[in-house]
C-alpha cells in the first residue's frame, strides 16, 4: 500500500509550487525575486526532513540558510574589495 501522508519533501514542493503561482501575480519586477525564493525553498528539502516535521518550517529554513550563505559571500567580496 502507498503512503497515507505526504513526506516533508513533498510538502515543501507543494508549498514551493503555491509560492510560484503567487509569484506570478506579483508585479513584473518582483516576479524574479519570487522565482529565486521558490528555488531556495526547494534547495534543502531533503536535508530539512531530518530536523523538521512541518513542510512550511522546512521551506522557510531552507530559504534562510541560502540567504545567509549569499550574505556571507557578498560580505566577503565587499571585504576583499576594501582590504589592500
MMTF fields as JSON, N, C-alpha, C and O atoms, coordinates in Angstrom:
{
  "mmtfVersion": "1.0.0",
  "mmtfProducer": "UNKNOWN",
  "numBonds": 335,
  "numAtoms": 336,
  "numGroups": 84,
  "numChains": 1,
  "numModels": 1,
  "chainsPerModel": [1],
  "groupsPerChain": [84],
  "chainIdList": ["A"],
  "bondAtomList": [4, 2, 8, 6, 12, 10, 16, 14, 20, 18, 24, 22, 28, 26, 32, 30, 36, 34, 40, 38, 44, 42, 48, 46, 52, 50, 56, 54, 60, 58, 64, 62, 68, 66, 72, 70, 76, 74, 80, 78, 84, 82, 88, 86, 92, 90, 96, 94, 100, 98, 104, 102, 108, 106, 112, 110, 116, 114, 120, 118, 124, 122, 128, 126, 132, 130, 136, 134, 140, 138, 144, 142, 148, 146, 152, 150, 156, 154, 160, 158, 164, 162, 168, 166, 172, 170, 176, 174, 180, 178, 184, 182, 188, 186, 192, 190, 196, 194, 200, 198, 204, 202, 208, 206, 212, 210, 216, 214, 220, 218, 224, 222, 228, 226, 232, 230, 236, 234, 240, 238, 244, 242, 248, 246, 252, 250, 256, 254, 260, 258, 264, 262, 268, 266, 272, 270, 276, 274, 280, 278, 284, 282, 288, 286, 292, 290, 296, 294, 300, 298, 304, 302, 308, 306, 312, 310, 316, 314, 320, 318, 324, 322, 328, 326, 332, 330],
  "bondOrderList": [1, 1, 1, 1, 1, 1, 1, 1, 1, 1, 1, 1, 1, 1, 1, 1, 1, 1, 1, 1, 1, 1, 1, 1, 1, 1, 1, 1, 1, 1, 1, 1, 1, 1, 1, 1, 1, 1, 1, 1, 1, 1, 1, 1, 1, 1, 1, 1, 1, 1, 1, 1, 1, 1, 1, 1, 1, 1, 1, 1, 1, 1, 1, 1, 1, 1, 1, 1, 1, 1, 1, 1, 1, 1, 1, 1, 1, 1, 1, 1, 1, 1, 1],
  "groupList": [{"groupName": "UNK", "atomNameList": ["N", "CA", "C", "O"], "elementList": ["N", "C", "C", "O"], "formalChargeList": [0, 0, 0, 0], "bondAtomList": [1, 0, 2, 1, 3, 2], "bondOrderList": [1, 1, 2], "singleLetterCode": "X", "chemCompType": "L-PEPTIDE LINKING"}],
  "groupTypeList": [0, 0, 0, 0, 0, 0, 0, 0, 0, 0, 0, 0, 0, 0, 0, 0, 0, 0, 0, 0, 0, 0, 0, 0, 0, 0, 0, 0, 0, 0, 0, 0, 0, 0, 0, 0, 0, 0, 0, 0, 0, 0, 0, 0, 0, 0, 0, 0, 0, 0, 0, 0, 0, 0, 0, 0, 0, 0, 0, 0, 0, 0, 0, 0, 0, 0, 0, 0, 0, 0, 0, 0, 0, 0, 0, 0, 0, 0, 0, 0, 0, 0, 0, 0],
  "groupIdList": [1, 2, 3, 4, 5, 6, 7, 8, 9, 10, 11, 12, 13, 14, 15, 16, 17, 18, 19, 20, 21, 22, 23, 24, 25, 26, 27, 28, 29, 30, 31, 32, 33, 34, 35, 36, 37, 38, 39, 40, 41, 42, 43, 44, 45, 46, 47, 48, 49, 50, 51, 52, 53, 54, 55, 56, 57, 58, 59, 60, 61, 62, 63, 64, 65, 66, 67, 68, 69, 70, 71, 72, 73, 74, 75, 76, 77, 78, 79, 80, 81, 82, 83, 84],
  "secStructList": [7, 7, 7, 1, 1, 7, 7, 2, 2, 2, 2, 2, 2, 2, 2, 2, 2, 2, 2, 2, 2, 2, 2, 2, 6, 1, 7, 2, 2, 2, 2, 2, 2, 2, 2, 2, 2, 2, 2, 2, 2, 2, 2, 6, 2, 2, 2, 2, 2, 2, 2, 7, 1, 1, 2, 2, 2, 2, 2, 2, 2, 2, 2, 2, 2, 2, 2, 2, 2, 2, 2, 2, 2, 2, 2, 2, 2, 2, 2, 2, 2, 2, 7, 7],
  "xCoordList": [0.831, 0.0, 0.875, 2.026, 0.304, 1.034, 0.967, 0.33, 1.636, 1.636, 0.262, -0.447, -0.093, -1.345, -1.091, -2.026, 0.173, 0.534, 1.716, 2.468, 1.866, 2.973, 4.23, 4.164, 5.368, 6.643, 6.89, 6.217, 7.862, 8.22, 8.677, 8.329, 9.456, 9.933, 8.763, 8.759, 7.785, 6.599, 5.852, 5.36, 5.77, 5.108, 5.818, 5.177, 7.153, 7.935, 7.705, 7.532, 7.703, 7.464, 6.075, 5.901, 5.091, 3.747, 3.697, 3.058, 4.373, 4.445, 5.153, 4.693, 6.272, 7.026, 6.183, 6.261, 5.388, 4.506, 3.459, 3.155, 2.913, 1.951, 2.637, 2.069, 3.865, 4.614, 4.903, 4.865, 5.189, 5.455, 4.197, 4.287, 3.037, 1.783, 1.541, 1.118, 1.805, 1.636, 2.603, 2.255, 3.81, 4.819, 4.414, 4.755, 3.687, 3.241, 2.218, 2.001, 1.589, 0.619, 1.285, 0.637, 2.585, 3.31, 3.611, 3.456, 4.042, 4.496, 5.668, 6.406, 5.82, 6.84, 8.234, 8.982, 8.59, 9.932, 10.123, 11.258, 9.038, 9.129, 9.049, 9.38, 8.62, 8.466, 9.793, 9.824, 10.873, 12.186, 12.599, 13.187, 12.293, 12.604, 11.788, 12.29, 10.536, 9.685, 10.249, 10.239, 10.733, 11.316, 12.529, 12.722, 13.338, 14.519, 14.096, 14.678, 13.097, 12.623, 12.123, 12.381, 11.409, 10.911, 12.085, 12.063, 13.104, 14.288, 14.982, 15.389, 15.116, 15.787, 14.998, 15.584, 13.685, 12.847, 13.057, 13.055, 13.237, 13.399, 14.821, 15.048, 15.758, 17.176, 17.536, 18.314, 17.002, 17.361, 16.184, 16.167, 15.211, 14.008, 14.317, 13.675, 15.267, 15.61, 16.319, 16.016, 17.26, 18.004, 17.118, 17.286, 16.182, 15.314, 14.397, 13.867, 14.204, 13.36, 13.859, 13.059, 15.172, 15.754, 15.307, 14.996, 15.274, 15.005, 13.649, 13.274, 12.907, 11.633, 10.504, 10.596, 9.457, 8.278, 7.253, 6.352, 7.402, 6.456, 7.051, 8.136, 6.384, 6.92, 7.165, 8.143, 6.291, 6.497, 7.766, 8.544, 7.971, 9.192, 10.418, 11.409, 10.362, 11.489, 11.752, 12.907, 10.693, 10.851, 11.476, 12.405, 10.967, 11.49, 12.933, 13.773, 13.227, 14.588, 15.54, 16.623, 15.136, 15.967, 16.239, 17.378, 15.203, 15.368, 16.316, 17.198, 16.153, 17.01, 18.47, 19.366, 18.721, 20.097, 20.734, 21.862, 20.015, 20.575, 20.767, 21.743, 19.858, 20.026, 21.255, 22.001, 21.463, 22.652, 23.933, 24.926, 23.912, 25.085, 25.395, 26.552, 24.36, 24.558, 25.047, 25.864, 24.552, 25.001, 26.485, 27.237, 26.908, 28.322, 29.206, 30.269, 28.776, 29.543, 29.657, 30.734, 28.552, 28.558, 29.454, 30.187, 29.403, 30.244, 31.711, 32.558, 32.032, 33.415, 33.935, 35.074, 33.118, 33.523, 33.732, 34.672, 32.85, 32.982, 34.255, 34.965, 34.542, 35.756, 37.012, 37.978, 37.007, 38.191, 38.406, 39.533, 37.31, 37.444, 37.995, 38.662, 37.725, 38.146, 39.568, 40.355, 39.908, 41.232, 42.309, 42.143, 43.426, 44.514, 45.294, 46.242],
  "yCoordList": [-1.184, 0.0, 1.247, 1.223, 2.327, 3.58, 4.366, 3.961, 5.491, 6.373, 7.003, 7.282, 7.216, 7.909, 9.371, 10.122, 9.755, 11.137, 11.512, 10.651, 12.816, 13.253, 13.472, 13.823, 13.258, 13.492, 14.996, 15.795, 15.36, 16.773, 17.299, 18.416, 16.496, 16.927, 17.19, 18.19, 16.309, 16.518, 17.768, 18.534, 17.967, 19.154, 20.43, 21.421, 20.412, 21.587, 21.878, 23.033, 20.84, 21.043, 21.621, 22.464, 21.169, 21.73, 23.193, 24.005, 23.524, 24.921, 25.76, 26.848, 25.257, 25.992, 26.202, 27.258, 25.216, 25.37, 26.461, 27.244, 26.51, 27.571, 28.934, 29.918, 28.992, 30.246, 30.688, 31.882, 29.741, 30.066, 30.671, 31.655, 30.083, 30.635, 32.036, 32.934, 32.217, 33.54, 34.538, 35.7, 34.09, 34.972, 35.505, 36.632, 34.696, 35.152, 36.28, 37.003, 36.44, 37.512, 38.825, 39.871, 38.766, 39.972, 40.866, 40.462, 42.082, 42.981, 42.322, 41.527, 42.659, 42.039, 42.115, 41.139, 43.262, 43.411, 42.561, 42.272, 42.158, 41.318, 39.826, 39.004, 39.472, 38.065, 37.305, 36.136, 37.946, 37.284, 36.925, 35.868, 37.799, 37.515, 36.334, 35.495, 36.276, 35.15, 33.838, 32.822, 33.851, 32.641, 32.177, 30.98, 33.125, 32.777, 32.164, 31.172, 32.74, 32.207, 30.774, 29.921, 30.509, 29.16, 28.19, 27.092, 28.596, 27.745, 27.485, 26.359, 28.527, 28.388, 27.485, 26.732, 27.562, 26.728, 25.253, 24.426, 24.917, 23.519, 23.003, 21.793, 23.895, 23.519, 22.504, 21.588, 22.635, 21.754, 20.915, 20.485, 20.682, 19.981, 18.574, 18.105, 17.896, 16.539, 16.569, 15.763, 17.498, 17.587, 18.068, 17.638, 18.95, 19.504, 18.438, 18.608, 17.345, 16.253, 15.723, 15.293, 15.746, 15.199, 15.984, 15.391, 17.303, 18.11, 18.772, 19.324, 18.731, 19.443, 18.479, 17.705, 18.536, 17.73, 18.501, 17.917, 19.814, 20.69, 21.165, 21.747, 20.937, 21.36, 22.864, 23.291, 23.669, 25.122, 25.5, 26.335, 24.887, 25.135, 24.745, 25.476, 23.615, 23.162, 24.126, 24.415, 24.626, 25.561, 26.869, 27.38, 27.406, 28.671, 28.487, 29.358, 27.374, 27.086, 27.063, 27.645, 26.395, 26.316, 27.694, 28.011, 28.51, 29.868, 30.67, 31.358, 30.595, 31.369, 30.934, 31.778, 29.63, 29.132, 29.697, 30.19, 29.625, 30.106, 31.623, 32.117, 32.36, 33.809, 34.179, 35.086, 33.483, 33.753, 33.41, 34.13, 32.318, 31.962, 33.057, 33.439, 33.556, 34.627, 35.906, 36.629, 36.189, 37.365, 37.24, 38.202, 36.071, 35.852, 36.041, 36.655, 35.523, 35.667, 37.143, 37.611, 37.869, 39.287, 40.081, 40.968, 39.772, 40.478, 40.151, 41.036, 38.915, 38.536, 39.26, 39.729, 39.354, 40.059, 41.538, 42.149, 42.109, 43.531, 43.775, 44.753, 42.859, 42.996, 42.875, 43.607, 41.969, 41.773, 42.957, 43.236, 43.659, 44.871, 46.033, 46.908, 46.057, 47.147, 46.909, 47.852, 45.663, 45.358, 45.482, 44.991, 46.151, 46.293, 45.024, 44.996],
  "zCoordList": [0.0, 0.0, 0.0, 0.437, -0.498, -0.575, 0.714, 1.686, 0.695, 1.864, 2.051, 1.084, 3.285, 3.565, 3.95, 4.228, 3.962, 4.263, 3.382, 2.927, 3.149, 2.302, 3.136, 4.314, 2.497, 3.179, 3.276, 2.625, 4.096, 4.215, 2.856, 2.472, 2.127, 0.812, -0.133, -0.851, -0.135, -0.966, -0.523, -1.351, 0.781, 1.311, 0.923, 0.573, 0.982, 0.582, -0.891, -1.28, -1.706, -3.138, -3.391, -4.271, -2.623, -2.746, -2.351, -3.02, -1.264, -0.822, -1.872, -2.218, -2.378, -3.396, -4.655, -5.282, -5.023, -6.188, -5.944, -6.843, -4.733, -4.399, -4.398, -4.87, -3.866, -3.877, -5.312, -5.61, -6.196, -7.602, -8.246, -8.979, -7.973, -8.503, -7.943, -8.67, -6.67, -6.053, -6.66, -6.867, -6.943, -7.524, -8.881, -9.239, -9.638, -10.963, -10.862, -11.835, -9.703, -9.504, -9.097, -9.065, -8.786, -8.373, -9.573, -10.726, -9.276, -10.338, -11.059, -10.477, -12.304, -13.142, -12.509, -12.552, -11.923, -11.349, -10.096, -9.719, -9.449, -8.253, -8.558, -7.703, -9.749, -10.111, -10.08, -9.696, -10.473, -10.446, -9.023, -8.792, -8.072, -6.671, -6.166, -5.417, -6.579, -6.178, -6.73, -6.034, -7.954, -8.549, -7.749, -7.538, -7.31, -6.517, -5.187, -4.749, -4.548, -3.266, -3.435, -2.586, -4.526, -4.793, -4.948, -4.392, -5.7, -5.873, -4.544, -4.258, -3.738, -2.449, -1.503, -0.726, -1.567, -0.696, -0.997, -0.085, -2.268, -2.672, -2.463, -2.453, -2.299, -2.29, -1.21, -1.478, -0.008, 1.106, 1.593, 2.746, 0.736, 1.189, 1.68, 2.62, 1.082, 1.531, 2.884, 3.764, 3.05, 4.302, 5.443, 6.584, 5.142, 6.177, 6.755, 7.853, 6.032, 6.51, 7.845, 8.677, 8.063, 9.286, 10.518, 11.55, 10.417, 11.599, 11.653, 12.687, 10.566, 10.515, 10.175, 9.222, 10.953, 10.656, 9.839, 9.239, 9.823, 9.149, 7.819, 7.822, 6.688, 5.395, 5.299, 4.685, 5.896, 5.847, 6.6, 6.138, 7.756, 8.525, 7.704, 7.689, 7.027, 6.202, 5.049, 4.738, 4.412, 3.295, 3.765, 3.139, 4.859, 5.388, 5.865, 5.636, 6.519, 6.97, 5.774, 5.825, 4.71, 3.513, 2.926, 2.583, 2.811, 2.273, 3.151, 2.636, 4.461, 5.362, 5.283, 5.291, 5.206, 5.077, 3.808, 3.841, 2.7, 1.439, 1.437, 0.874, 2.053, 2.133, 2.957, 2.589, 4.061, 4.882, 4.131, 4.231, 3.385, 2.584, 1.564, 1.386, 0.9, -0.088, 0.573, 0.002, 1.769, 2.503, 2.84, 2.687, 3.294, 3.611, 2.377, 2.462, 1.253, 0.013, -0.362, -0.73, -0.268, -0.61, 0.343, -0.095, 1.637, 2.602, 2.387, 2.511, 2.071, 1.799, 0.568, 0.557, -0.458, -1.673, -1.389, -1.897, -0.573, -0.226, 0.569, 0.338, 1.526, 2.334, 1.48, 1.693, 0.526, -0.309, -1.241, -1.649, -1.58, -2.403, -1.597, -2.15, -0.29, 0.586, 1.107, 1.189, 1.459, 2.009, 0.933, -0.184, 1.286, 0.323, 0.129, -0.655]
}
